[in-house]
């Protein structure tokens, strides 16, 4: 199987003069599809996808697990494999022998037959780039452009297609295949353009493995823009997943899962499918279990639930002995107890104040701990204030 991506230098085609688009023929009108072929039902398509997670989440190992399921047509998280086939894994982070060992242990944990294991060995194509520089883009005349390496990769995929076409291409980690983060959106857009060329010519699906930002990791942000870097990357990808480690003591972990590691997989963007529910994973060494969370709620449902959660938290802490009082900033410091991030807590407080469900009470001189000038109270638990003295009571 050809793995030498730099064996032959191939010049990129010379750009043609711009031509006006052709009219839409009747055949094109009747046969055009609104989505590319699907690889994994409602999860991966023959297009560009992004998976972002913090360090230590196990994203590379999860990718090996998913690749094995795609190769063997084993349902993935309860979803059908619609285009099984070989998976090419380009690794610029973990050396080949590490990924091979993980694949072996995952196959053992899945209790695969000898025949299935042989198929995985033959169709999981791992290219070790940890000691090489293999970038799909380069900077030329101060512009990020597609590099000759992209064409070398296309040639290798097309050569493989003559015997056993590749279904999925994984690039891990994304940062190693572009021009860096000095001009972040230009770099990301360059990677997107290179990947789109690969997809257009070879008909593979591509998954980019990336890290979330420091803030996203700390606050467990789950929107499509939680990835490290700019906005061009999630905007250009057609399906996006965000993974976060979850504390084993979290009360929302499905009871059917056994640890010791628990992971939440959010799917904030699926261009070709309706919103998808959260996928829960548990991992015990190289054995995986999964469960599906409740059906996805609308943003307004989520916001209303979070507002009620904040309100209940404030009310409860006012009934403790001694009572606990919170300003906006001190309440944000309780985000682990609330299982919400800073942005969500601020939004909930602002919404509660706007509809007068929360009110501010000025702090007394002895209560101004940490610079707090006021405390938050539920409007129906607001401490009663003494009525003003009647006029003239003091002889004025």
VMD Tcl script that draws the C-alpha trace (Angstrom):
set ca {
  {0.00 0.00 0.00}
  {1.58 3.32 -1.04}
  {2.44 5.53 1.91}
  {5.24 7.60 0.35}
  {3.52 10.93 -0.20}
  {6.60 12.65 -1.61}
  {7.78 10.12 -4.17}
  {6.83 12.15 -7.25}
  {6.59 15.93 -7.57}
  {3.36 16.93 -9.30}
  {2.74 20.53 -10.27}
  {-0.60 21.96 -9.26}
  {-2.81 22.78 -12.27}
  {-2.41 26.24 -13.78}
  {-5.44 28.41 -12.93}
  {-7.78 28.90 -15.88}
  {-9.39 32.15 -16.90}
  {-12.68 32.61 -15.09}
  {-15.61 31.21 -17.01}
  {-19.25 32.06 -16.50}
  {-21.22 29.22 -14.84}
  {-23.24 26.96 -17.07}
  {-27.02 26.81 -16.93}
  {-28.62 24.15 -14.74}
  {-29.58 21.23 -16.96}
  {-32.79 19.28 -16.43}
  {-30.77 16.23 -15.40}
  {-28.83 18.23 -12.80}
  {-32.06 19.78 -11.55}
  {-33.67 16.37 -11.10}
  {-30.71 14.50 -9.57}
  {-28.85 17.04 -7.37}
  {-28.60 15.89 -3.73}
  {-28.90 18.20 -0.73}
  {-26.26 16.26 1.25}
  {-23.15 14.23 0.39}
  {-23.05 10.47 1.03}
  {-23.24 9.63 4.73}
  {-20.52 7.50 6.34}
  {-21.97 7.20 9.86}
  {-25.66 7.91 10.29}
  {-26.22 11.53 11.40}
  {-22.58 11.86 12.49}
  {-20.01 11.71 9.64}
  {-20.49 12.55 5.97}
  {-18.27 12.58 2.88}
  {-17.22 16.10 3.81}
  {-15.09 17.95 6.33}
  {-15.59 17.46 10.08}
  {-13.95 18.70 13.26}
  {-13.45 17.06 16.65}
  {-12.08 19.24 19.46}
  {-11.21 18.23 23.00}
  {-8.89 19.17 25.82}
  {-5.64 17.36 26.53}
  {-6.13 14.04 28.29}
  {-9.66 13.49 26.99}
  {-8.50 10.59 24.84}
  {-9.51 11.97 21.48}
  {-6.89 9.95 19.56}
  {-7.96 6.71 21.24}
  {-11.60 7.51 20.56}
  {-10.70 8.08 16.90}
  {-9.08 4.63 16.76}
  {-12.23 3.11 18.28}
  {-14.43 4.91 15.74}
  {-12.15 3.85 12.88}
  {-12.44 0.19 13.90}
  {-16.24 0.46 13.92}
  {-16.21 2.07 10.45}
  {-13.86 -0.59 9.04}
  {-15.99 -3.46 10.38}
  {-19.41 -1.82 9.87}
  {-20.13 -2.12 13.61}
  {-22.77 0.45 14.67}
  {-21.13 3.48 16.27}
  {-22.99 4.97 19.25}
  {-26.09 3.21 17.97}
  {-25.73 4.70 14.48}
  {-25.48 2.64 11.30}
  {-22.24 2.57 9.31}
  {-23.46 3.45 5.83}
  {-20.07 3.51 4.05}
  {-17.70 1.01 5.70}
  {-14.15 0.84 4.47}
  {-10.47 1.56 5.16}
  {-9.43 4.50 7.33}
  {-6.19 6.43 6.79}
  {-4.81 7.98 9.97}
  {-2.10 10.64 9.61}
  {-0.50 11.16 13.02}
  {1.91 13.97 13.79}
  {1.54 13.58 17.56}
  {1.55 9.95 18.73}
  {4.03 7.63 16.95}
  {2.70 4.73 14.92}
  {3.59 2.02 17.45}
  {1.54 3.77 20.14}
  {-1.56 3.89 17.93}
  {-1.04 0.29 16.81}
  {-0.88 -0.83 20.45}
  {-4.07 1.10 21.24}
  {-5.82 -0.46 18.25}
  {-4.77 -3.94 19.40}
  {-6.07 -3.33 22.94}
  {-9.35 -1.88 21.66}
  {-9.86 -4.94 19.42}
  {-9.23 -7.17 22.43}
  {-11.67 -5.19 24.58}
  {-14.30 -5.45 21.79}
  {-13.72 -9.25 21.75}
  {-13.26 -9.29 17.98}
  {-12.68 -12.50 16.05}
  {-9.34 -13.28 14.42}
  {-10.89 -12.51 11.03}
  {-12.15 -9.11 12.20}
  {-8.80 -8.29 13.79}
  {-7.02 -9.15 10.55}
  {-9.35 -6.82 8.66}
  {-8.54 -4.01 11.10}
  {-4.79 -4.61 10.64}
  {-5.16 -4.44 6.88}
  {-7.52 -1.46 6.65}
  {-6.34 0.85 9.44}
  {-3.62 2.70 7.52}
  {-1.48 4.62 10.02}
  {1.10 7.04 8.62}
  {3.65 8.25 11.19}
  {4.58 11.89 10.53}
  {5.89 12.63 14.02}
  {9.46 13.08 12.79}
  {8.55 14.89 9.56}
  {7.08 18.19 8.48}
  {4.10 17.51 6.25}
  {1.97 20.62 5.86}
  {-1.01 20.86 3.52}
  {-0.57 24.64 3.24}
  {2.30 27.10 2.97}
  {2.83 30.85 2.90}
  {3.71 32.19 -0.53}
  {4.02 35.92 -1.23}
  {2.41 36.60 2.15}
  {-0.66 34.51 1.27}
  {-1.61 31.11 2.68}
  {-1.84 28.66 -0.22}
  {-2.31 24.95 -0.74}
  {1.07 23.19 -0.75}
  {2.37 20.47 -3.06}
  {1.95 18.01 -0.16}
  {-1.80 18.17 -0.68}
  {-1.34 16.81 -4.20}
  {1.03 14.10 -2.93}
  {-1.64 13.02 -0.45}
  {-4.31 13.00 -3.16}
  {-2.06 10.81 -5.33}
  {-1.58 8.32 -2.48}
  {-5.33 8.14 -1.76}
  {-6.09 7.63 -5.45}
  {-3.47 4.86 -5.70}
  {-5.10 3.12 -2.71}
  {-8.53 3.51 -4.36}
  {-7.48 1.11 -7.14}
  {-7.58 -1.79 -4.66}
  {-9.59 -0.69 -1.60}
  {-10.91 2.91 -1.57}
  {-10.42 4.87 1.63}
  {-13.60 5.92 3.42}
  {-12.20 8.26 6.08}
  {-9.04 10.36 6.42}
  {-8.03 11.52 9.92}
  {-5.53 14.36 10.48}
  {-4.21 14.41 14.06}
  {-3.50 17.02 15.32}
  {-4.72 19.73 12.99}
  {-2.10 22.28 14.12}
  {0.67 20.14 12.56}
  {-0.79 20.28 9.05}
  {-1.17 24.04 8.58}
  {0.98 27.15 8.73}
  {0.59 27.71 12.46}
  {-1.43 30.16 14.52}
  {0.35 33.43 13.68}
  {-2.39 34.38 11.22}
  {-5.04 32.09 12.55}
  {-8.07 32.57 10.29}
  {-5.94 32.62 7.13}
  {-4.23 29.42 8.26}
  {-7.53 27.72 9.07}
  {-9.10 28.75 5.79}
  {-6.08 27.37 3.97}
  {-6.54 23.99 5.66}
  {-10.23 24.03 4.75}
  {-9.41 24.75 1.09}
  {-6.83 21.94 1.01}
  {-9.27 19.49 2.58}
  {-12.04 20.48 0.20}
  {-9.72 19.77 -2.73}
  {-8.89 16.34 -1.29}
  {-12.57 15.54 -0.79}
  {-13.58 16.78 -4.26}
  {-10.96 14.64 -6.00}
  {-10.91 11.48 -3.83}
  {-14.45 11.32 -2.33}
  {-13.14 10.63 1.19}
  {-14.56 11.99 4.43}
  {-12.08 13.97 6.53}
  {-11.98 14.44 10.29}
  {-9.66 17.06 11.78}
  {-8.54 16.42 15.37}
  {-8.02 19.62 17.30}
  {-7.82 21.05 20.82}
  {-10.34 23.27 22.55}
  {-9.22 26.64 23.87}
  {-8.08 27.04 27.48}
  {-11.27 28.91 28.34}
  {-13.44 26.26 26.68}
  {-11.68 23.52 28.62}
  {-12.04 25.29 31.98}
  {-15.63 26.39 31.39}
  {-16.71 23.30 29.42}
  {-18.05 25.35 26.52}
  {-19.89 23.18 24.03}
  {-20.75 25.41 21.05}
  {-19.12 25.02 17.65}
  {-16.62 27.81 18.45}
  {-15.16 26.07 21.52}
  {-12.18 24.94 19.44}
  {-8.84 26.69 19.85}
  {-8.12 29.38 17.30}
  {-10.34 31.41 15.03}
  {-13.85 31.12 13.63}
  {-12.88 30.10 10.08}
  {-12.35 26.46 11.10}
  {-15.77 25.64 12.63}
  {-17.45 27.82 10.01}
  {-15.82 25.84 7.21}
  {-16.48 22.38 8.69}
  {-19.84 20.75 7.99}
  {-20.05 18.75 11.22}
  {-18.46 19.59 14.57}
  {-18.07 17.63 17.81}
  {-16.81 18.91 21.17}
  {-15.60 16.49 23.87}
  {-15.16 17.18 27.59}
  {-14.08 15.02 30.50}
  {-16.78 14.86 33.18}
  {-16.15 14.46 36.91}
  {-17.15 10.93 38.04}
  {-19.28 12.52 40.80}
  {-21.43 14.41 38.28}
  {-25.07 13.54 38.97}
  {-26.05 13.77 35.29}
  {-23.95 10.76 34.21}
  {-26.30 8.05 32.87}
  {-26.67 5.21 35.37}
  {-25.95 2.62 32.67}
  {-22.32 3.74 32.34}
  {-19.37 2.51 34.40}
  {-16.16 4.55 34.72}
  {-13.61 5.40 35.69}
  {-13.49 8.01 32.87}
  {-16.60 9.77 31.61}
  {-16.79 11.94 28.49}
  {-19.54 14.14 27.09}
  {-19.65 14.36 23.30}
  {-21.57 17.39 22.09}
  {-22.58 17.78 18.43}
  {-23.24 21.53 18.05}
  {-23.10 21.54 14.25}
  {-24.53 19.07 11.74}
  {-25.20 20.79 8.45}
  {-26.86 17.74 6.95}
  {-29.02 16.57 9.87}
  {-31.33 17.87 12.57}
  {-29.84 18.74 16.01}
  {-28.35 15.66 17.66}
  {-28.47 14.61 21.33}
  {-25.44 14.52 23.59}
  {-23.52 11.24 23.47}
  {-22.09 10.03 26.78}
  {-19.00 7.83 26.78}
  {-17.39 5.88 29.58}
  {-13.95 4.39 29.24}
  {-12.27 1.70 31.30}
  {-8.77 1.43 29.83}
  {-9.61 0.45 26.22}
  {-13.22 -0.62 26.67}
  {-15.92 1.88 25.72}
  {-19.57 2.18 26.66}
  {-21.98 4.80 25.41}
  {-25.40 6.23 26.21}
  {-27.58 8.89 24.64}
  {-28.73 11.84 26.72}
  {-32.26 13.18 26.59}
  {-33.37 14.61 23.22}
  {-31.80 18.00 22.49}
  {-33.67 21.02 23.82}
  {-34.12 24.35 22.12}
  {-31.83 27.20 23.25}
  {-34.78 28.89 24.96}
  {-35.56 25.67 26.89}
  {-31.93 25.43 28.02}
  {-31.87 29.10 29.08}
  {-35.11 28.75 31.05}
  {-33.81 25.64 32.81}
  {-30.54 27.37 33.72}
  {-32.38 30.41 35.08}
  {-34.50 28.17 37.29}
  {-31.37 26.35 38.44}
  {-29.67 29.61 39.47}
  {-32.79 30.87 41.22}
  {-33.22 27.62 43.16}
  {-29.54 27.65 44.15}
  {-29.79 31.18 45.56}
  {-33.00 30.39 47.47}
  {-31.56 27.20 48.93}
  {-28.39 28.90 50.18}
  {-30.43 31.58 51.93}
  {-32.07 28.86 54.06}
  {-28.81 27.33 55.28}
  {-27.30 28.08 58.70}
  {-25.66 30.49 58.42}
  {-27.24 31.72 55.18}
  {-24.97 32.19 52.16}
  {-25.37 35.30 50.07}
  {-23.95 35.83 46.58}
  {-23.13 38.70 44.30}
  {-22.89 38.03 40.56}
  {-19.13 37.44 40.74}
  {-19.23 35.18 43.80}
  {-22.07 33.18 42.24}
  {-19.95 32.65 39.12}
  {-17.31 31.09 41.38}
  {-19.88 28.37 42.19}
  {-19.93 27.13 38.60}
  {-18.82 23.61 39.54}
  {-21.75 23.27 41.95}
  {-24.11 24.71 39.34}
  {-22.55 22.64 36.52}
  {-22.64 25.76 34.34}
  {-19.92 27.94 32.81}
  {-19.33 31.66 33.40}
  {-21.20 32.78 30.30}
  {-24.26 30.67 31.18}
  {-24.35 31.92 34.79}
  {-24.02 35.57 33.75}
  {-26.78 35.17 31.15}
  {-29.08 33.49 33.68}
  {-28.51 36.23 36.29}
  {-29.11 39.01 33.76}
  {-32.32 37.37 32.55}
  {-33.58 36.86 36.13}
  {-32.83 40.48 37.00}
  {-34.56 41.68 33.81}
  {-37.80 39.91 34.72}
  {-37.49 40.87 38.41}
  {-37.19 37.28 39.60}
  {-33.91 38.39 41.18}
  {-33.29 41.69 42.92}
  {-30.15 43.36 44.21}
  {-29.84 44.36 47.85}
  {-27.05 46.74 48.83}
  {-24.55 45.12 51.15}
  {-24.16 46.53 54.65}
  {-20.75 47.83 55.62}
  {-19.85 44.63 57.50}
  {-21.07 42.42 54.65}
  {-18.87 43.82 51.88}
  {-16.65 40.73 51.62}
  {-14.30 40.65 48.66}
  {-15.54 44.03 47.46}
  {-19.17 42.89 47.02}
  {-21.41 45.98 46.96}
  {-24.69 44.06 46.73}
  {-26.19 40.59 47.08}
  {-28.72 38.77 44.96}
  {-32.07 37.74 46.41}
  {-35.07 36.00 44.90}
  {-37.77 38.66 44.77}
  {-40.14 36.54 46.89}
  {-37.49 36.13 49.63}
  {-36.31 39.74 49.73}
  {-35.68 40.76 53.35}
  {-38.30 43.13 54.63}
  {-37.06 46.63 55.33}
  {-38.39 48.75 58.17}
  {-41.01 51.24 56.92}
  {-39.88 54.88 56.82}
  {-40.60 56.92 59.91}
  {-43.83 59.01 59.68}
  {-43.22 62.68 58.99}
  {-42.99 64.72 62.18}
  {-42.40 61.76 64.51}
  {-39.07 63.24 65.55}
  {-40.41 66.77 65.79}
  {-39.29 67.91 62.34}
}
mol new
graphics top color blue
foreach p $ca { graphics top sphere $p radius 0.5 }
foreach p [lrange $ca 0 end-1] q [lrange $ca 1 end] { graphics top cylinder $p $q radius 0.2 }
display resetview
